[in-house]
Amino acid sequence: MNKSIVFRYLMLFIGISTCGQSMAQGGLFSFVKKVGTFIDSMSVRGVDRRYIEAPERPWQLLLKGNLSQSIVSMKNHGEVLGEKYDVQAKLKTVPSQYVGVWAGYRGYGLGYTVNIGGDKGSNFTIGATGGSYGVHVRFHSFDSSKPNFSLSSEFLTEEDKEELGKIKLIDPIHVNTVIADGYYMFNGKKFSYAAAYDQSVIQKRSAGSLMAGAMFNYTHINYAADSNADLIYLMKGIGRVKLWQGSVGVGYAYNWVPARGLLVNVLGMPMLTFVNKLKAYGYETNIPEMMDDPMFWNDKVSYAEWDEWYYENARIEFKGDETFNSGLSIGFDARLSLTYNLGRYFFNIYGQFNNIRYNHDDTKGYLNDWFVNTSIGIRL
């Protein structure tokens, strides 16, 4: 989904909800004040004040920097002209840099970052963090024109394999992901998730907590183009893949306070994926017919001449789609955070790693997604 559309609809929803409620309660200011009071009370309800402190200034304004990378791997094996092959297409973006802002009230807020280098993708995040819970949604999209191909077969020469590593696609592979995760901490009285990940409260003493979590992932990989007919043929006719996954897990998180104002958080949780639905879009190609052309096997022409002939003749035709359930799989979610509070100012750096897998028959794959956020913030 286009990030600007997401943002406009979100703002429209908030505006309608706020206006409707405010008219019923006797004014916008009165309604906002009541909501703020309710959130204030929720942020400290049931907590041990010796361990967790709620700052007097409820607003947080953060200047953020982000370094991220996504790796999508697709594997398949089959047979061409009696020769077996194994193919792996790995879409590994170069680490990408983003800058942006995040604004929130007691951990409830919105963030937006823009790309300044790397995969030329985009990120949009929504977050809500309380003392015992955290919910975050991240939208990420990127294109890859230089996938890392690995093809193992007896009919390929070493030179052919070397050239595969230099491939640059005319029509890039498009990848869109939505990752939503939520956590509940069983020791919310002494342990604060918010202290480590949005600094809406301050952890004063070390404490840990058993945690339960859930994650939803949507991934759309699309390389359906005439120029990618050979890739589609090697992937047994699959030109687009949509993946929906729902996972649950149990893990542990620990907030370590080695010195006043300093907080180190470690979080780890294995995830069991119980919803693992894959929708594959099938295409027919004319690659078998092209393989009957002497030009296909002509090793006397240059790679440039062969490419020109290929792009002029390669074609694909959509045949239909089918949905599969891949069954149970195991993934992992891990985070590490470092926070320093200095009066109304605070500094934070944290990283997150997600591993998500799928498979169907001979087609297997995974998505590795990691990012490191740095931020400088002020409480208002």
C-alpha positions in Angstrom: 0.0 0.0 0.0 1.3 3.5 -0.9 2.6 5.1 2.3 0.9 8.5 1.6 -2.4 6.7 1.3 -1.8 4.9 4.6 -1.0 8.2 6.3 -4.0 10.1 4.9 -6.4 7.4 5.9 -4.9 7.1 9.3 -5.2 10.8 9.8 -8.8 10.8 8.5 -9.7 8.0 10.9 -8.2 9.8 13.9 -9.8 13.1 12.9 -13.3 11.6 12.5 -13.0 9.7 15.8 -11.7 12.7 17.6 -14.3 15.1 16.2 -17.2 12.7 16.8 -16.2 12.1 20.4 -15.3 15.7 21.1 -18.8 16.9 20.1 -20.4 14.4 22.4 -18.2 15.4 25.3 -18.5 19.2 24.8 -15.4 20.2 22.9 -12.2 19.1 21.3 -10.0 20.4 24.1 -12.0 18.7 26.8 -11.9 15.4 24.9 -8.1 15.6 24.3 -7.5 16.4 28.0 -9.6 13.4 29.1 -7.7 11.1 26.7 -4.4 12.4 28.0 -5.4 11.9 31.6 -6.5 8.3 30.8 -3.2 7.5 29.1 -1.3 9.1 32.0 -3.0 6.9 34.5 -2.5 3.8 32.3 1.3 4.4 32.1 1.8 4.1 35.8 -1.1 1.9 36.8 0.1 -1.1 38.9 3.8 -0.4 38.5 6.3 -0.3 41.3 7.6 3.3 41.5 10.9 2.0 42.8 11.5 0.4 39.4 9.6 2.5 36.9 9.2 6.3 36.7 6.8 8.3 34.5 8.4 11.6 33.4 6.4 14.8 34.1 6.5 15.8 30.4 4.3 13.3 28.5 5.2 14.1 24.9 8.2 12.7 23.1 9.7 14.1 19.9 12.5 12.1 18.3 14.9 12.7 15.4 15.6 9.2 14.0 18.2 7.5 11.8 17.8 4.0 10.5 20.0 1.4 8.9 18.2 -1.6 7.5 18.5 -4.6 5.2 16.1 -7.2 3.8 17.2 -10.5 2.4 14.6 -12.6 0.4 15.7 -16.0 -0.7 13.8 -18.3 -3.1 15.0 -21.8 -3.9 13.8 -24.4 -6.4 15.1 -27.5 -8.2 14.0 -29.1 -11.4 15.1 -30.6 -14.7 16.0 -29.1 -18.1 16.8 -31.4 -21.1 17.4 -34.3 -18.7 19.8 -32.3 -16.6 18.9 -31.6 -13.0 19.5 -28.2 -11.5 19.2 -26.3 -8.2 18.6 -22.6 -8.4 18.6 -19.9 -5.6 17.7 -16.3 -6.2 18.7 -14.2 -3.3 17.5 -10.6 -3.2 19.9 -8.9 -0.8 19.6 -5.2 -0.6 22.6 -3.1 0.3 22.2 -1.7 3.9 19.9 1.3 3.4 19.9 4.6 5.3 16.8 6.5 6.4 16.2 9.6 8.4 13.0 10.8 9.9 10.9 11.8 12.9 8.7 10.1 15.5 6.2 11.9 17.7 4.1 10.4 20.5 2.3 10.9 23.8 3.2 8.4 26.5 4.4 5.9 23.9 1.5 6.3 21.4 2.6 7.8 18.1 3.6 7.8 14.5 6.9 7.7 12.7 8.0 8.3 9.2 11.5 8.0 7.6 12.8 8.8 4.1 15.5 7.0 2.2 18.8 8.7 1.7 20.8 5.7 0.4 20.7 2.0 -0.3 17.7 0.2 -1.6 15.7 3.3 -2.4 12.8 1.9 -0.5 10.4 3.4 2.0 9.4 2.9 5.7 6.3 3.9 7.6 5.7 2.9 11.2 2.9 3.0 13.8 3.5 2.3 17.4 1.7 2.0 20.7 3.7 1.0 23.8 2.5 0.7 27.4 4.2 -0.6 30.6 3.4 -4.2 29.9 2.9 -4.3 26.2 4.1 -3.0 22.8 2.5 -3.0 19.4 4.3 -1.9 16.2 3.5 -2.0 12.5 6.2 -1.5 9.9 5.6 -1.1 6.2 8.7 -1.6 3.9 9.0 -1.7 0.2 12.0 -2.0 -2.1 13.1 -3.1 -5.6 16.1 -5.3 -6.5 17.6 -5.1 -10.0 20.7 -7.1 -9.0 19.7 -10.3 -7.3 22.4 -12.7 -6.2 21.8 -15.8 -8.4 23.2 -19.2 -7.6 22.6 -22.0 -10.1 24.0 -25.5 -9.8 23.9 -27.8 -12.8 26.1 -29.9 -15.0 25.1 -28.1 -18.2 26.6 -24.8 -17.0 30.2 -23.9 -17.5 32.2 -22.0 -14.9 32.0 -18.9 -17.1 28.2 -19.2 -17.2 28.0 -19.4 -13.4 30.3 -16.3 -13.1 28.0 -14.3 -15.5 25.0 -15.2 -13.4 26.5 -13.3 -10.6 26.7 -10.2 -12.8 23.0 -10.2 -13.9 21.2 -6.9 -13.7 17.5 -7.2 -14.4 15.8 -4.7 -16.7 12.5 -5.2 -14.8 13.4 -5.3 -11.1 12.0 -7.6 -8.5 9.5 -5.7 -6.4 9.1 -6.6 -2.7 6.6 -5.2 -0.2 6.4 -6.3 3.4 4.2 -5.5 6.3 5.4 -6.7 9.7 3.2 -6.2 12.8 4.3 -7.5 16.2 2.9 -7.3 19.7 4.2 -8.3 23.1 2.8 -8.7 26.6 5.2 -8.7 29.6 4.1 -10.7 32.6 6.2 -8.6 35.0 4.8 -5.2 34.1 5.0 -4.2 37.7 8.8 -4.0 37.7 9.7 -4.3 34.0 8.9 -1.7 31.3 9.1 -2.5 27.6 8.4 1.2 26.9 11.5 2.3 28.8 13.7 0.5 26.3 11.9 1.2 23.0 10.2 4.6 23.1 11.5 6.1 26.3 8.0 7.2 27.5 8.9 5.9 31.0 12.2 5.4 32.8 13.5 2.1 34.2 15.2 2.9 37.5 16.3 -0.6 38.6 17.2 -3.8 36.7 14.3 -6.3 36.1 13.3 -9.0 33.7 10.1 -10.5 32.5 8.7 -13.6 30.8 6.9 -12.4 27.7 4.4 -13.7 25.1 4.3 -12.3 21.6 2.4 -12.5 18.3 3.6 -11.5 14.8 1.9 -11.0 11.5 3.8 -10.9 8.2 2.7 -10.1 4.7 5.2 -10.3 1.9 4.6 -9.8 -1.8 7.4 -10.7 -4.3 6.7 -9.8 -7.9 9.0 -10.4 -10.8 6.4 -11.2 -13.5 7.8 -9.5 -16.6 8.7 -10.7 -20.1 12.3 -9.9 -19.5 12.3 -12.3 -16.4 11.0 -15.2 -18.4 14.1 -17.3 -17.8 13.9 -16.7 -14.0 10.2 -17.6 -14.0 11.0 -20.8 -16.0 13.6 -21.9 -13.5 11.2 -21.2 -10.7 8.8 -23.7 -12.3 6.5 -21.0 -13.7 6.1 -19.0 -10.5 6.3 -15.2 -11.2 4.6 -13.7 -8.1 4.3 -14.9 -4.5 2.2 -13.5 -1.8 2.8 -14.8 1.7 0.7 -14.4 4.9 2.0 -15.6 8.2 0.8 -15.6 11.8 3.1 -16.5 14.6 3.1 -16.8 18.3 5.9 -17.2 20.8 7.1 -17.1 24.3 10.4 -15.5 25.3 12.2 -13.4 27.8 13.3 -9.8 28.1 15.6 -8.1 30.5 16.3 -4.5 31.4 19.7 -3.9 32.9 20.4 -0.6 34.7 24.2 -0.5 35.2 24.2 3.2 36.1 21.8 6.0 36.7 20.1 7.0 33.4 21.6 4.1 31.5 19.5 1.1 30.3 20.4 -2.0 28.3 17.6 -4.3 27.1 17.9 -7.7 25.6 14.8 -9.5 24.1 14.6 -12.9 22.5 11.7 -15.0 21.4 11.4 -18.2 19.3 8.2 -18.0 17.1 5.9 -20.8 16.0 4.2 -20.0 12.7 0.8 -21.6 12.6 -0.7 -19.6 9.8 1.5 -20.0 6.7 -0.4 -19.3 3.6 1.2 -18.9 0.2 -0.4 -17.7 -3.0 1.6 -18.5 -6.1 0.9 -16.9 -9.5 1.7 -19.2 -12.4 3.0 -18.1 -15.8 3.9 -20.0 -19.0 7.0 -18.9 -20.9 8.3 -19.4 -24.3 11.7 -20.4 -23.0 11.3 -24.1 -24.2 10.7 -22.8 -27.7 13.6 -20.4 -27.5 15.8 -23.3 -26.4 15.1 -25.0 -29.8 16.6 -21.9 -31.5 20.3 -22.4 -32.4 20.9 -18.9 -31.0 20.1 -20.1 -27.5 23.2 -22.4 -27.5 25.4 -20.2 -29.7 28.6 -19.7 -27.6 30.2 -17.7 -30.4 28.1 -14.6 -29.9 28.9 -12.1 -27.2 26.8 -11.9 -24.0 25.5 -8.5 -25.2 24.3 -9.9 -28.5 22.7 -12.9 -26.7 20.9 -10.5 -24.2 19.5 -8.4 -27.1 18.1 -11.5 -28.8 16.7 -12.8 -25.6 14.9 -9.5 -24.6 13.4 -9.2 -28.0 11.9 -12.7 -27.9 11.2 -13.7 -24.3 7.5 -13.7 -23.4 5.3 -14.8 -20.4 1.6 -15.5 -20.2 -0.4 -15.5 -16.9 -2.2 -18.8 -16.4 -3.7 -18.6 -12.9 -3.0 -18.6 -9.2 -3.3 -21.2 -6.5 -3.2 -20.9 -2.7 -1.3 -23.4 -0.5 -0.9 -23.8 3.2 2.8 -24.5 4.0 2.2 -25.9 7.5 4.1 -25.1 10.8 7.5 -23.5 10.8 9.9 -22.0 13.3 11.2 -18.4 13.2 12.9 -16.1 15.6 12.5 -12.5 16.8 15.4 -10.8 18.7 16.0 -7.2 19.9 18.8 -5.3 21.6 18.4 -1.7 22.9 20.7 0.8 24.6 19.2 4.0 26.2 20.6 7.0 28.1 18.4 9.5 29.8 19.8 12.9 30.6 17.1 15.1 32.1 14.4 15.8 29.5 16.7 14.6 26.7 17.4 10.9 25.8 19.5 8.9 23.4 18.7 5.5 22.1 20.0 2.8 19.7 18.2 -0.5 19.1 18.3 -3.3 16.6 15.8 -6.0 15.6 16.1 -9.2 13.6 13.2 -11.3 12.1 13.5 -14.6 10.4 10.4 -15.9 8.4 10.3 -19.1 6.3 8.0 -20.7 3.8 7.9 -23.7 1.6 5.7 -25.6 -0.9 6.8 -28.7 -2.8 10.1 -27.8 -4.5 9.8 -24.1 -3.7 11.4 -22.9 -0.5 12.3 -19.5 0.8 12.8 -17.1 3.7 12.8 -13.5 4.6 15.5 -12.1 6.9 14.7 -8.5 8.0 16.9 -6.5 10.3 17.3 -2.9 11.2 19.1 -0.6 13.6 17.5 2.6 14.8 19.3 5.5 16.4 17.4 8.5 17.9 17.8 11.7 19.8 14.7 12.8 21.7 13.3 15.4 23.9 10.3 15.3 26.3 7.8 18.1 26.0 
